[in-house]
């Protein structure tokens, strides 16, 4: 029997106008956007639909915006095409997308999730002064070589792999000068490209430790229950079915790398042969195809 994994994107999928068609065409999706506005006591839906872009790009806004769009698309599918999600046996999300996965799996309420990721974004933004941190995508170099280049280039600063996105792409993060040195070291080792990323903070590296500690008490306060289907966590690339383990993984993932390659390979080993990416963009669909060509990928954003 065919087995499906539900996948949810993280940052990098935002754009002005995101979710507007969903909002206008789906009562179920509209209810999610309205719930987000009420939970945050701010017009998040208007920011998603109209911008301004520079405000939407701030991680304090980007994170709740992507979560809201993803959950709205999920609720829309539930209401009008539930057959597209038949056979779902796992949920997983990339970075921020892990929160969307937990909402979809029934482990966390959407209102709690959107309030949490708003604070998560704020804590991440405030952990590193503007201009001090950076991220870069390294293309065409094995991940172990990227790790070695980071160690070589650190020189007392922070730089390390942040996202193991595919066998051919690893994102690094840390102090801006160290990221520049590590990018050059990766190219010297044979990387095809080292692409600086337009991000507002250096996510998933040791510089995010203050954000992790600020998020800890908020994670402890919210109600989490065992999910209806296992959620594969970023930090361990392990399928979890216990609320306590999911809570701990959300805390640890703030300053730990996203193990997306291992996540997709785990899904394949567990018999998943289909994946449905739910939310804005198609980034995860492309990554899955590069990691496990035997998994058929679709996406639904309802843009």
N, C-alpha and C positions, 0 to 999 in steps of 0.2 A: 504493500500500500504506500502511495506517495506521501511523503512527510514534508511539511512546510515550516520555515522559520520566518518570523516577522522581524524586520529590521528597521531601525529608526536612526535618522541622520543626526549629526551634531553640527557644530559651527562650520561655516563655509558654504551653507546652503541658503543663506538669507538674501532677500532681494525686496525692494520696494514693490508693493502690490501682492506680497505673498499672502495666500489664503483668501483673497478678496472674492474670487469666483466661488470658492467653497461657501463662504459666508452668505453670498447672495443666492446660492442655489440649493443649499441644504439646511433644513431646520436643525438637524442634529449637529452639524458643524457650527452653525450660528450660535447655538447654545453654549458651545465650548468657548468661543471667543467672548461671549457675554459673561461667562463664568470667570474667565481670566481678568477681564476689566474689573469685575466686582471684587475678586480676590486680592488684586493688586491696588485697588482704588486709584487706578490711572487708566487712560484710554489706550491700552496696548493695541487693540484692534485698529484704531486709527493710525497709529505709528506703523503697523504692518502694511496697511493699505496705501498710505499717503506719504510716509517718511516724516521728516527729512532723512535722507540716506545716512548722513553722518551720525544721526542719533540711533538709527537702527543698527549701525555697525558697532556701536558700543556694546561690549559683552554683557553689561548689566541689562540691556534691552534685547540683544540678540538671543540670549539663552531662553528667556520666557517666550519670545516670539516663535522660535523654532519648535519648542515644546508644544505651544498652543496650536500651531499649524499641523504638527504631526498628529496630535491627539484629535484634532478636528477631522483630519482625513480618516483616521481610524474609526471614529464614531460615524462618519458618513458611510464608510464601507459596511460597518455593522448594520446600519439602518437600511441601506439600499442594495447591497450586494454581498451579503454574508457568506455566500458560497465561495467567494474568492479567498476567504480565510479558512475554509474547511481544511482539516488536517494539520492545523498549526500545533506544533509540539514544542517549540522553543521561541523565546523572544530575545532579542539582543539589540543594543544601540551603541553607536560610536560616541564615546565621551558623554556629552550632554544627553545624547540619545538613549543612554541607559535609564534615565528618568522616564522618558516616553515609553520605553519597553516595560518598566515596572507598572506604569499606569495601565497599559494595554493588558498586562498579565494579571491585573487586579490586586497588586500588592500595595499600591499607594493611590490615594485619591488625587484627582487632577488638581483640586484647589491647593492641597498641600504641596504638590510637585511644583506648581507654577510659582508659589511663594518661595519655595526653597531655591529654585534655580535663579530667581531674581536676586536673592541674597548671595548665592554662589557666585553669580556674575560680578556683583559688587565687591565681594571679598577677593576674587581673583584680580579685579581691576586695581584694587587698592594695595595688593600684596607687593607690587613692583611699580616704582615711579615711571611715568611715561618716558620712553626713550631708553630706559635702562635694559630692557629685555627685548628678545627677538626670537623668531622662529624661521626655519628654512626647510624646504622639501629637497631631499637628496634623492636623485633619480639615477638608477643604473648601477648601484653599488650594493653588495650583499649587506644585510643588517649588521653582521658581526664586524665588517670592515668599517661601517659607520660608527659603531660603538668604539672601536679602536681609535678612529680619528678624533672622536670627542675626547677620549682620555688624553690623547696626545696634545690636543689644542687647549685643554682647560686652563692650564697655567694658574691654578688657584681660583679660577672663576667657575661658575656653573655652566655646563653644556652637556646635554645627554639626549638620547632618543626619546621623543615624546609620543609619537604615533608610529607603530609598525603597521603601515597601511597595506602594503603588498610586498611580495618578494623583491620588487623593483623600486619601491618607494618607502623611505623612512623619513619622517619629519623630526627635526632636532629643535631643541629649545634651551634657553638659558640667557646669560648676560649677552648683550648685543655684540660686544667685541669678541667674546669667545665663540659665539655662533658664526661670526665672520671667519675667524681662524679655523674653526672646524669645517666650514664649507670649503675653504681653500684646501684643507688637508684631505677632504673627501675627493675633490677633483684631482688632487695629486695621486690619489690611490685608484683613480680610474672612473669616478662618477661621471655620467654624461652631463648632468646639470645639477646645480645647487641654486634653488629658486627662493629668494627671500619672500616671506609671506606677509601680507598686510593684515596683521593682527594687533589687537589692543593690549595683549599681555602674553608672556611666554608660558603657555599652558603645559601641564603635565610634566613639570620638572621640579627640582628641589626648591626653586624660588617660590613655589606655590604652597610651601609648608604653612605659612601663616594663614592662608585661606582655608586649608584643611582644618586647622585647629579652631578657627572661628566658626566653621560649618558644623563641627562635631556636636555642640549642644543642641543645635537646631534639628539635626538628624535624630538625636535622642528623644526629642519632644514629640515628633510626629508619629502617627499610628501607621505601622507597617504590618501586613499580614502575609502569610505564606501565599505565593503566587499560584494562579490556576495552572500555569505552565511554567517550566523552569526558565529563569533568566540567566543568560550567559554574561558573566561580569567582565568588564574591561581589564581590571587589575590582575585577575587570576586566569582569565580565559577558561572559566569553569562554570558549568551549569549548576545554579543554586535554586533550591526550593524552600529554603528556610528564611523567614523574615529577618532574623538576627544576622545571618550571613550577608544578606543583601544590604542591610544598613551599614555593616562594617566595610563592605566593598565600595559603597558610595563615598564613604569618608576617605578611604585609602586611594581611590582613583584620582583625587584632585591633584596630587603631586607625583603620581606614578604613570608610567607609559601606558598607552592604549594598545593592547595586544590583539589587534584586529586580525592579523594573519592567523594566529593561533585560534581565535574565536571561530573563524570560518572553517578552519580545518577540523575543529572539534565537531561542528555541525555536520560536516561531511562524514566523519567517522561514526556519528550517531544515526546516520541513515537519511539525513535531510537531502532531498534532491530538488527542492524548490525553495526559493526565497522571494519574499515580497517586501520591497522597500516602501515604507509609508511615511510621507512627509515631503518637504520641499527638496527639489533637486534629485539627481541620479548618481551622486558620488559613490554611494555604497554599492550600487549595482555594478558599476565599472570595476570596483575593487574586488568584489566577489568573483567576477569572471576571470580576473587575473590570478586569483588564488586557487579556486576550485572550478575548473571548466565544466565539471559534471553537474554543477548546480544550475538549474534554470532560474533566471532572475526576471522578475517583473517589478514595476514600481507604480505607486499611486500617490499623487500629490493633490489632485483635484484643484490645481492652481486656478 
